[in-house]
Amino acid sequence: MLGKYIRIQRLLRSLKQEYVAERAGIDQSSYSRIECDESDPSWSRVKKIAKAIGCRIRDFDEDEEEKE
């Protein structure tokens, strides 16, 4: 489920996967697997992705999405 929320935050900012992956120091195919929930990223990687997207880790929380 985390990948879904990462994708939502990326799309809200009109960012491409390649851009986020590069800024997070991840190859694009690994990043794509994270968004598709085919890979469980470490918290360290999640932090890097959040920073690359320009959001907070808690923005990836499904409960926060439901409140809006």
Secondary structure as UniProt FT lines:
FT   HELIX           2..12
FT   TURN            13..14
FT   HELIX           17..24
FT   HELIX           28..35
FT   TURN            36..37
FT   HELIX           43..53
FT   HELIX           57..60
FT   HELIX           62..67
//
